[in-house]
Amino acid sequence: MRHGGDGRMTTTWVALLRGINVGRNKRIAMADLRAMLESLGNGDVRSLGQSGNLIFSSAQRMAEPLKQRVADGIRATFGLDVAVLLRTADELAAAVEANPFVARGVDAAELHAAFLSAEPAAAKKAGVDHAAFLPDEFAFGKRVVYLRLPNGVMGATLPDWDKVLGVRATQRNWNTTTKLRDLVS
């Protein structure tokens, strides 16, 4: 947390929007998205890339009401229903630090992170057969699935995390994930 321009304590948030600007549907200019976030009273609004990676500060310290407010703002402004996943700067940094594939020295070009809307049930995680998806590998973290995709995203055989785990997921490559961490640290 830090003091905002008006002296209030603010939290730095990373918003990961699912499915923005990845196909013909759900096209939103990042400048318009930044303006919408500012209109909701957020500050220091920045974006990374074109696919819904946003950084901003807010006096709101609770993720759920803020997530709903951002999703409602997108619906009201752009007419789109978009899943919004939020992480504080500290949560994102912790997720980056905990990647077991980085600890093993795996090439960053093979790495991705699937961020989850909530912690899935232990039984759901235990029910995913790691051997069934080789050579792809995955490991569960706190509200994240770390992915190693040696044949890239297009060659990946991993499951639909939403269906398997019963929570919403949005995936980012490791380069984007670490850039977001660097921007908020």
Stockholm file with secondary structure:
# STOCKHOLM 1.0

chainA/1-185         MRHGGDGRMTTTWVALLRGINVGRNKRIAMADLRAMLESLGNGDVRSLGQSGNLIFSSAQRMAEPLKQRVADGIRATFGLDVAVLLRTADELAAAVEANPFVARGVDAAELHAAFLSAEPAAAKKAGVDHAAFLPDEFAFGKRVVYLRLPNGVMGATLPDWDKVLGVRATQRNWNTTTKLRDLVS
#=GR chainA/1-185 SS CEECTTSCEEEEEEEEETTTTSSSSSCCCHHHHHHHHHHTTCEEEEECSSSSEEEEEESCCCHHHHHHHHHHHHHHHHCCCCCEEEEEHHHHHHHHHTCHHHHTTCCGGGEEEEEESSCCCHHHHHTSCGGGGTTSEEEEETTEEEEECTTTTTTCCCCCHHHHHSSCEEEEEHHHHHHHHHHHC
#=GC SS_cons         CEECTTSCEEEEEEEEETTTTSSSSSCCCHHHHHHHHHHTTCEEEEECSSSSEEEEEESCCCHHHHHHHHHHHHHHHHCCCCCEEEEEHHHHHHHHHTCHHHHTTCCGGGEEEEEESSCCCHHHHHTSCGGGGTTSEEEEETTEEEEECTTTTTTCCCCCHHHHHSSCEEEEEHHHHHHHHHHHC
//
